[in-house]
Amino acid sequence: MKWFTNLNIVKKNNNIDILFDSDLIRENIKDITKNKKLKTEELRNSVLVLLKTVILNSKKESEKYLFNHGSGTRCARSFSSFQDEIIKIINDFAIFCIHKSQNPKKNERIAFVAVGGYGRGTLAPYSDIDLLFLYPDKLTPWGENIIEFTLYMLWDLGFKVGHATRNVDQSIHHAKSDFTIRTSILEARFIWGDEELFNRLIDKFNTEIVAKTADEFIEMKLIERDKRHEVFGSSRYLIEPNIKESKGGLRDLHTLFWIGKYLYRQDKRIDLIEKGLLTKNESRRFEKAEDFLWAIRCHLHFIANRDDELLSFDRQPALAIRLGYSERPGQKHVERFMKHYFLIAKEVGDLTRIVCSVLEENSIKKEPVFKRMLETFNIKKESKNLNNGFSIEKNRLRVESHLVFKNDPINLIKLFHIADTHNVLLSPELVQNISRSLYLINRDLIKNKEANKLFLEILTSPRDPESILRKMNETGVLGKFIPEFGKIVCMTQFNLYHQYTVDEHLLRTTGFVSDMKNNKLKDPHPISNSLIKKMDNLKILYVAAFLHDIAKGGKQDHSIKGAVIANQICKRFGMNQNEIEIVSWLIKNHLVMSDMAQKRDLYDQKTISDFVNIVENTEKLRYLLALTVADIMAVGPTVWNGWKNGLLITLYQHTEIKINESNSLYKNQREKILIAKELFMRSVGNWGKEKINKYINRFNESYWISNSLEIQLEHASLVNNTYNKKFPVNISSKINANNTSTQITLIAPDYPNLLSTLAGACSLSDANIVDAHIETTTDGLAIDTIFINRDFGENDENRRAKKIANTIEKSLKGKLSLEKDIALKKNTWKVHAAFDVKTNVIVTNELSNHSTVIEVEGRDRSGLLYDITKILQKANINIKSAHIATFGERAIDVFYVCNLFGDRINSKEKRKRIEYMIRNMLEANNS
């Protein structure tokens, strides 16, 4: 059966590639119908088989063509044309073979109309198709049969079809009240049937609706767009964007086209150039962005074999390969692909602003509507001439002459300073003039003292520096004026932790510093919010926040390289040597405080001593705390939590005390221990002196300064109650509202597998352990305390804590096999296989004077902590404390351990053996 052409194009229709020869298909159908023995249903099924083969092979060949030639728009157009031909063939088959009518009467004539995205003449491989079946006045039985036959054929062929059956008047009536229907008719395209009927619909639609409702339509489209962005993400830099619906995606381009078509009643982009809505260059940018986004969308459909618009992590590497991206030093192929995607999304944003600016300039729409379309500053009513080449009219900054930048390129920086000072927007012609003047930002301007002074004032503005910097970034000025920043614009990091591009992260970090300064972070981090008022030079903090990740994407450690780059930039800014040194130091060490807080025992004196050696003084400590808080908060909305807040506060307070200590460490420690014991004795209640002294002597000295009085009293109550139980185990839980964690404490004889039991029980309940503290009394009683992230409301969290406690008790009584249940759970654990996660194990005596520290880095998964603790248990290692941190798909678990005699593991061979065992387990589970 000959039906399909090879990959070479044999036939063209308006420059749209035809995937198969429809005449050959019709000949095949004609051959089938010659078999008079076939009943109607058999005839239909034979044609279905033929068309299914056509569709399957068409998609295969289309995928090959896309893979080899890359044009997404061409692929989408060919699929739309392909769909048209399938529908025409089905209807010809219906009319001439099934519901025969050689010459339908006038009232029986139907128009098959493509609407929505299909109406635009572009279609992704597995997208829905939207059809309008248009009839003259009343639908006849013959017409009903044709429509029904067509729909059932399309459904049986596997197409998802959205459809409506209306006459012209009904269509106009619905379009007047329903903007979705109005938009679909705006894009309506004739496929088959009575074209005169279709033309009647379009003529009536244009005269009765479009000509009278331009303002209304634009406003509703903008409201619709804003709602869509709320659902799919208000940032165009989301790391898993929806290629169609996210900000900067195809739907934003469609919105521009709808507005232009509605206003000017033009079907082609070239017509919008003639109307002045786009320049030729902007039209080319539109076409390039559209082609790239369509290529991604079509590839996504082919990869998933279904309608899939999400550019998810597991799809991104495959897409990068399909689109021809390769590895570069410091950047993975998938990161280069996603950078290109975000640059295109940014381009879509630029085109959106340009189009809407032109419309606003022409007074086609009221100002409030365009405030939603443009990303705005907070504005106030103001109109004045600034006598420096700029003026403010209708809350917009304008240029008096297109030569204002050519005559003095410094004005390319000054305009943003003025916009910040006067709290106004940029006018449309100003935005366009900026775009056309970027070539003026050369080496001389980059080194110009006045320009750098203006930029530094923008960066440290008491108002809203993040908004101004973002406007500079969107117009392309920021990356030109700070070339080092230009290198990281739209740069991505392929992991689950970082939720924004590098440039967006830096702008957000700067914004959080501004929020601290303006007293807006009282709740999430009160200490940094108050400490910022004690800082003498906020310029240092702003600059460090803006530059701290400036060296991302290279082979060298970005903290070290970033400090070098910052040194050069700060000199251009005109900062003095002391300021430059502190900024460089902050960038070099901007990860240290977070790492110390999340990975180290904050009650181990060596942790604090090591940190003091790094920060040296209180001034640097304050700067580093504020930068660390802003940096973590800017990673993404779900990254910051009360637990991290508490850890950073504890580290800060311990370090500040240590810096300000004047007496010897031993003297201070002894005083602290004595005070803590006395306070406990006065607070514990009516125990009696002998019982209290006996209880105090059961604990090591470090216990009294590493636990708060509240926790000491809780332990005392639990220990006291344990002796009254037949089964000598006591488990309690409480929700710590302030640090968003649930605390679970286990009191039991010092079995070697207690922490493993705790970890296993949490794993079975999908509870994420963030910290653990282990105490063992001199007479062999274990007090293990873990902290898990709160994932639910109070009632559900309490229920989960009870479930964990019940699992622990069953396990300790031998009624439950944790190992077996966890093994079953692991089989269903879904990891993000798209990510390469390095495994690393360090076993060292260098980080603590009293413990051996084991640091384990690997892929985060259910049961990881359980597996590690089981290995340590088998190696006869006691865990004193555990600190668990997760960074997206990466887990870093740190254990402070000792041998059975309470000493560090001094045997180098044993340390190596432990490292080997853990590493083997990680690699086995990572494959």
Secondary structure, DSSP 8 states (H G I E B T S, - for coil): ------SS---EETTEE-SS-HHHHHHHHHHHHT-TT--HHHHHHHHHHHHHHHHHHHHHHHHHHHHHH--HHHHHHHHHHHHHHHHHHHHHHIIIIIS--SS--GGG--EEEEEHHHHTT---TT--EEEEEEESSS--HHHHHHHHHHHHHHHHTT--EEEEEEEHHHHHHHHHH-HHHHHHHHT-EEEEE-HHHHHHHHHHHHHHTGGG-HHHHHHHHHHHHHHHHHHH-S-TT-SS-BTTTSTTSHHHHHHHHHHHHHHH---SHHHHHHTTSS-HHHHHHHHHHHHHHHHHHHHHHHHHTS---B--TTTHHHHHHHTT---BTTB-HHHHHHHHHHHHHHHHHHHHHHHHHHHHHTT-S-HHHHHHHS---------EE-SSSEEEETTEEEES-TTHHHH-TTHHHHHHHHHHHHT-EE-HHHHHHHHHHGGG--HHHHH-HHHHHHHHHHHT-SS-HHHHHHHHHHTTHHHHHSHHHHTTTT----SSS--S-HHHHHHHHHHHHHHHHTT--TTT-HHHHHHGGG-S-HHHHHHHHHHTTTTTTSSS-HHHHHHHHHHHHHHHHT--HHHHHHHHHHHHTTTHHHHHHHHS-TTSHHHHHHHHHHH-SHHHHHHHHHHHHHHHHHH-TTT--HHHHHHHHHHHHHHHHHHH--S-HHHHHHHHHHHHHHHHHHHS-S--HHHHHHHHTTS-TTHHHHS-HHHHHHHHHHHHHHTTSSS--EEEEEEEGGGTEEEEEEEEE--TTHHHHHHHHHHHTT--EEEEEEEE-TTSEEEEEEEEE--S-HHHHHHHHHHHHHHHHHHHTTS--HHHHHHHHHHH----TTS----EEEEESSS-SSSEEEEEEEE--TTHHHHHHHHHHHTT-EEEEEEEEEETTEEEEEEEEE-TTS-----HHHHHHHHHHHHHHHHHHH-
